[in-house]
C-alpha cells in the first residue's frame, strides 16, 4: 500500500461515517446499547476499518481448537483474505477479494459500460454496530475503487424504520439509480422495495439478509448455514475443553422475522440434534428468539430460573450474549465454566473470549462481503451476468420457492488462538482498545499472542 492510497481510503471512509452520523439526525441509524463504550468503539473502529481497506495481506489464520470442519472453514476463509485479484478480462471471483481492495480495479472497464447509479441501503445500528463501523465505509471504498464517482452512488442507513428504508429506495430510484444494494430490515419491507424496483426496471441485490417472498436479482452474504455449524461445533468443542459435565444446553436464536436467524439455527441444530437425541446433551429450552439484547436477557433469565442446572448456552451473536454473560457473573459463574457462543467479533465478545466467559465468535470479514456486493452491482449496472466464479451458489427463498443466485462467502470461528491472525490482522478491532478496560486486559492479550 502506498501512502496516497491509504490517505485516500481513510478520507473516503471517514466521509462516509460523517455522512451517516449527519443522516442520523433525520432518523437514519442505530446504536448498540449492549456494548460497553459503544460511542467510543464506533468512532475508533470506523477509522480502523478504513485502514483495513488498505492494509497489507498477512499470514493466514492459525488453526482453531475446534472441530476439523470448523478448522477447515477457517483455513479457507484465511485463504480468501489473501488471494490476489484476478486481472483476466475484468473477471473476479468470490475468493479473489483481499484487504487491499485491489480486485475492484479489475472492474473499471465494466463500470465504464454501465448506466445509472448504485444506491446502498443499510438497515440499522441496533442489531449490530457493523453497518456504520464497517459496511458503510467498505462499500464506499469498494464502489469507488471499481471506478464509480461520488455522484454515482450513495450509502444510507434506514435507522430501523421500515418506512425510512422504503422511502430511501424510492428516492434512490427517482434520482436515477439502476441498481440497489439493500439489507432489508425484514422481508415485508424488502419485498415491497423489490416490487417497486422491479416495476421501475431497477435490479436489487439482497445484502447479508435474504428477502423472503422477494424478487431480488442476486443475494450476497456469508454462508449462513455454515455460520450456524461453526456456532454448534464451537459450543461442542468448548464444552469438552472446559470440562462441562452432563451438558444442559439452552438454545437461543435470532428474530423469527430474519431468514439469517433461521439459517443459523438450521446450522447449529444439525450439530446439536444428534447430541440431544443420544441424550449426551440435554436440550433445556428454546426461547422464541430476538435480536434485541434486553429481550434476549429476559428470555435467558426466565430459562435460567426454570432450569437451575443449565450449564451452557448456544448464543447466536455477541450482542445478545453480552448482557447474559454479565448476568451470569452476578450469579457467581466463574470463567471457563459456563460455555457461551457468539457471532460478529465485537469488542465486547472478543473481550469475553479473552477473559474466559465466551467460547468463541463467528467472524465474517465484512470487507469481503462489501467488495462482493459492489462487484455484483457493477455487473448488474452494465446489464452483464456476473461470472460463475463470483456468483458461486444459490439460496432458497423458502416463501417464493425459488433458487436465488448467490455469492456465498466463508465465515471463520475465532478463539484466543487466532484472534491475532484474524480480527487484529484485518484491523477489524484495534488491539489497544481490546486489551484495555472494559474489554480485556494486557495480560490476557499477551497470553493470546496479541501486542496492544
N, C-alpha and C positions, 0 to 999 in steps of 0.2 A: 504494500500500500504506500503511495506517495503522500506527502504532506497535504498537497492541494486537494486530493481526492478525499482524505479524511476530514479536512475542514469543510468541504462542500457537503459531505454527508451529514456532518454534525449540524450545520446550518439548516439543511432541509428538514431533518427530523425535529430539531428544536422548533422550527417554524410550525411544523405540523402539530406539535404538542401545544404551542401557544394558541394556535387556531382552535384547537379542541377545547382548551380552557375558556377561551373567549366565547365559543359556541355554547359552553355550559351555562353561561348567564341567561341564555334563552331557552334552556331546558333540554340539553343535548348530551349528558354524560352520566357516569356512575361512580360512586365512591365505595371503598371496601371497609365496612365497619369492623370486620372481624380481624383485620391485620393490624398489629400494633405499628404506630408510626407510618400510617398509610400515606399521609401527605408527603412526608419526607421521602419515603421509598419510591413514590410515584415520580417525584422530580428527579431523584438520583438515578432511578432505573431508566427513566426516559432518556436522559443524557447518555447513560451507559449503553442502552440498547442501540443508540445511534452509532456509538463506537463499534459495537458488534458488527454492524453492517459493513464496516471497513476493516475489521480485524483480520489478521493473518491466520490461515488454517493451521491447526495444531495437531498434536498426536491424537490418534483415535482413542475413544473412551476405554478405560480399563474394564475388564470383565467384572460383572457384579457377582455377589454371593448367592443370588437367587438361582432358580432352576435353569436347565440348559436352554429351554425355549426363550426365557427372558434374556439370557446372556446372548443368544444368537441374535435376537431383535436389537439389543443394544449395540452389538458389533456392526450390524447392518446400518443402523442409524448413524453411527460414528463414521462409517464409510461414506454415507450420504453427505455429511457435513464437509468432507474433504475432497470429494470428487471434482475434477476440473470441469469447466464449462465446455459444452460442445460447440464447435465452430463450423460444422458442416452445413452449409445452406440455411443457417438460422435455426436449425432444429435443436430442440432442447429435450431433456428427459427428466423424469421425476427424481432421478438420483444424481442429477447434474448440478444442483444448486449448492452454493457454498457461502461462507461467512462474508466473502468479499463482494457478493452480488455481481461478479463478473459475467455470469451466464447471461444476464439481462441484455448486455451489449450485443449478443448474437441475434437479438430480435429487432434491431433497429431497422433493417430492411423491410421487415413485415410491418412494423409500426408506420413506416412511410407510405404503405399501401392502404392503411386503414382510414376510416372516416368517423367523425363524431368523437365525443368524449367518453371517458370512463368515470362512472360515479361509484364511489365506495361508501357503503352504509354499514356502520358498526352498531351493535345493539345497545350496549350499556356499559357501566363500570362497576356494577354490584356483583354479578356472578363471577367476575374476575377483573382485576385492575389491568389485565394484559392488553385490553383494547386501546387504552390510552398510552400505556408504557411502551408497548411493542408493536401491535398490529398497525396502528396509525403511522408511526414513523417508518416501519419496514415497508409497508405498502407504498408509501410516498417515495421512498428511495428506489424500490423495485420498478415502479412505473416511470420514474424519471430516468433511471438508468437504461430502460428499454427504449427511450427516445421521446417520450411524451413531455411536452412543455407544461409548466404550472397551470396554464389556462386550459389544458386538455383533460384534466382530471381533478377530482375533489375527494376529500375524505371527511366524512361527518359521523357523528355519533347520535343515536336516537334517544339516549338517556333513559332507556327502559320504558319508553312510551310507544305503543302500537301506532297511535295516530301520528306521532312525530316521524316514525320510521316510514309510514306510508306517504306522508306529505314530502319527506325528503326525496323519496323515489320519484314522486310526481314532479318535483322541482328539477331533479336531475334530467328527467326525460324532456321536460319543457325547454330546458336550456340547450338541448341537442345531444345529450349523451346517447350513444348507441349500445353501450354495454353497462350493466350494473353488476358490481360485486357486492353481495348482500349476505350478512349474517342475520337471519330472521330472529326476532325476539321469541316468536312462536310460529307454528305452522299456519295458524289462521291469518296473521298479517302477512306472512311470507307468501302464501298462495294468492292473497289479494293483490300484493305488489306484482307478482309474476303474471297474473292475469292482465293487469293494467299494462305491464311492459310488453307482453305478447301482442296486445291489441294495437300497440304503437310501433311494432316492429323492432323492439329492443330485446337483446339477448341478456339473460340473467345467469350469473354464476353463484350458486349457493356456496357460501364461505364458512367453513368449520361446522356448520349445522345444516342438516338436510331439511327442506320444507316438505312435509308430508302432504300429499294431495296437490302439490305444486306443478308448475310447468317449466321449471328452470331448464337450461340447456346443459349445464355442467355442475359438478359438485367437487369442491376441493377441500380436503381435510386430512387428518391423520387417520390411520386405520383404527377406528374406534372400538371394534371388537377386540383387536389386539391390545388396545389400551386397557380394556377390562381384563383380558387374560393376564397382563402384567400385574394388575392390581391383585388378582387372585393368587397368582404364583408368588408375588411378593409377600402376601399375607402368610401363605403356607411356609415359605422359607423363614419368615420372621418368627412364626410360632415355634418352629423347630429350633432356630438359633437362640431364642430367648427362653427355651425350656418350658413352654407353657404346657401344663398337664391337663388332659381332658378338655380340650378347647370348646368353650361355649361362645359361639360367634354370633354377633349381631350383624345383619346385612343391611347396610344403608344404601340409598340410591338417590340420584338426582331427580329433578322435577319430571313428573309424568308427561308433561307437555313437550319435553325436549327429547327428540329422537336420539340424540347422542347418549342421553342417560340410559335409554333402552339398550343401545348397542353396548355400552359399558357393562350394563347388568348382564346381558347375554354372555359377554366375555368372561366375567368373573364367576358367574354361576356355572359355566362349563368346567371350571376348575373346582369349585366348591361342592357342587351337587354330588359327585361321586363320593366325596368325603362325608357328606351328610347321610347319604343312602347307606354307606357302610358303617355308620354310627361311630366313625373315628372322630368326627366333629359333631357338635350339636348346634342346630340352627335355632337360636333362641327367639328370633323375631325378624320381621322385615317391615319397617315402617313405610308409610305411603311414599315418602320421598320429596325432596325440595332442594333448591339451590340457594335458599336463604339461610345463612348461618344461624340466626337466632331461632328459626323454626327447627332446624336440624338439632340444635341443642335441646330444645324442648322434647323432640321425639326421642332423643337419646336418654334424657333424664327419666322419662316415663318408662322406657325399657329397662334401664339400669335399676330402677326401683322395683320393677316387676320381676326382674331376673338378677338377683344379687350375686349369682355365681358367674355371671358374664365375665369373660376374661380376654376378649378380642373383638375388634370391630372392623368390618370392611367398610372403609370410608372412601367415597368416590372422588373427593377433592380436598385440597389443603384448606380451603376457605371454611368449609363446613367442619373440618376436623379440628381447627384451631381452638374454638371455644369449648369443644368437648374435651380436648386434652387439658385445658385449664381447669375444667370441672373435675376431671379425674385427679388432677394434682391436689385439689382442695379436699378430695376424699382419701388422700394419703397414698395414692398409687405411685410406686417408685419407678424409676427409669428401667427400661428393658424388662418390664413385667406384663404389660398390657398392650399387645400389638395394635397399632392403628395405621392404616394406609392413607395414601393421598395422591393428588394429581395437580399439576401446574407449576411445580417447583417454585412456590412463593418463598419469600424471605422467612416468613413465619414457619412454613412447612419445613424448609431446609434447616432452620434453627432447631426445630423439634426433632429432626432426624439426627443432627449432630449431638444433641443432648440426650438421646435415647428414649424419646417419647413417641416417635413415629418411625415406622419400619423403613419407609422409602416414599418416593413420589414418582409419578409418571411425568417425564419431561418431554415436551413437544417443542422442538426448536422452531419458534414461530417465524423466524426469518425464512425458513424453507417453505412454509405454508404461504407466506406473503408473496414470495417470488413465484411459486407455482400458480397462484391465483392471478397474479399480474400477467404471467406468460399466457395463460389460457385466454385472458381478456384481450391481449394483443392479437392473438389469432382470430378470436371471435370478431373483433373490431374490423379486421381485414376480410371477414367472411371466408376464412380459411379453417379447415378442420385441424385441430391440434394433432401432432403426431402421436402414434400409439406409445411411443417411448415416454410421452408426458402423461397422456390420459391412459393410465395403466390398469384400470379396473372398472367395475360397475358397483353401484349400491342400490339395493332395492328400496323403492318407495312403497312401503307396505300398505299405503292407503290407495294409491293410484295403480299399484301392481305393475310398475314399470321399472326397468333397469336403467338407472341414471349413469351416464358416462362420468367417470370419476378419476381424480388424481388422489391416490391414497399413499400418504407418507408414513414413515416408520417412527413410532414413539420409542422412548427409552425408559428403563427403570433405573432410578438414581438412588444410591445409598451412600454412606460415608466413603466407601471405597472408590467411587468415581465422580463425586461432586466436583472435584478439582478439574477433571479432564472433560467435563461436560458443561455444566451451567457456568462455572467460573471461566473456563476457557472460551466459552461463547459470549462472555460479558453479559450474560442474562441477569446476573445479580453481581453487585460489587463485593469482593471479598472483605474489604474494610468494613462494610456495613453488616454483612452476615456475621462476621466474627466479633461483634460487639453487642452489648445490650440494646434492645430487649430480645435479640435473636439467639446467638450462641456466644461462646467465649473464645478468646485467642487460644486457650489450651485445647479446646475441643477441635478447633480448626487445625491446629498443628498436628494433633493426633490423626487427622484425616488427610494430612499432606497439603493443607491449604495455607498459603502465606498471605496474611492480611496486607 
